[in-house]
């Protein structure tokens, strides 16, 4: 990786720091992130929400979009909000499933 490239691990680390205010868990391990594309400093995150009527949607999305610009070498951020496939508990990371008692 070149010195001025965006490290996807840094983007994931940032996303793990964004907490869904209703569920109290980070949006990455909740499975709300469907994709991360990086192209010459431009990061596009494809994501969903737990429900379309989320009262915190605007705040959450703005926090992600602006916050991505704090990640090293990110020069532009774009969000792609999608509803298909719809989010459900199957999208949770194994660590969260274990924490919630959904895995044995």
N, C-alpha and C positions, 0 to 999 in steps of 0.2 A: 504494500500500500504506500502511495506517495504521501509526503508530509502534509499536503493540503487537501487530502481526500477525507470525506466523512466516513467515520467508522460506524458501521451499523450497530455494533455493540454499545457505542455511546448513545445512539438514538434509543435503543431498547432500555438502557439504564435510565435515561430521562423519562421514558414512558412509564417505567415501573415506579417513578416518583410521583406520578399523577394519580390521585386517589378519587374514585367515584364517591361523591359525598353521601349518596344513599346507602351504598353497600359497604363503604369503608375499606375497600380493597383497591389495589392498583389496577388501572385499566388494561395493562398488558396481560397480567395473570388472570384477569377476568375474562380474557378472550375477546375483548372489544376491538383489538387490532387485527385486521384481516390481511394487511400487507404494508410493507415498507419498501419504497423504491427510492433509490439515490442516483441522481444524475448530475455530476459536476457541481456539487454543493446544494443542489435543489432536492429537498426531501419531500416526498409525497407519502402521506400516511392514509391508508384506506381503513376506515373504522366504522363501527356501528355503535348504537347505544342499547342499553338493556330494554328500553321501550321508547316508542316514538313520542310519548308525552312526558319524557323526562324533564322535570322542572329546572334542572341544572344544565341542560344541554348547551345553552349559549355560553355560559361560564366555562364549562368543561372544554368545549371546542376551542374557545378563544385561548384558554390556558395552554392547550396543546400547540395550537398554531404559533402563538407568540413564543412559547417556551422552547420550541424546536430551534428557534434562532439563537438560543444560548448554547446550543451544542456546538462543540468545536468544528469549525469549517463549514457549518451550515450557513448558506447565504440567502436561501429562500425556502419557505415552507408552504405546502399546499395540503389541504385535507379533502378527502373524498368520503363523504358520509353515505353509507349504503344501508339498505334494509334487507338485502337478500344475499346470503341466507340470513334469516332472522336469528338474533342471539338467543341462546338458551344455555342451560347449565352444562351441557356437553362441551361448550367452548372454554370452560374453566381449565386452567392449568392443573396438572396432577397434584401439585403442591397445595393449591387452594381446595381441590376436591378432598384431599386428605385432611386438611385443616377443618373442613366443614363436615367431615364424617361421610362423604360420598364415596370414598374408596375404602376398601377393606385391606 
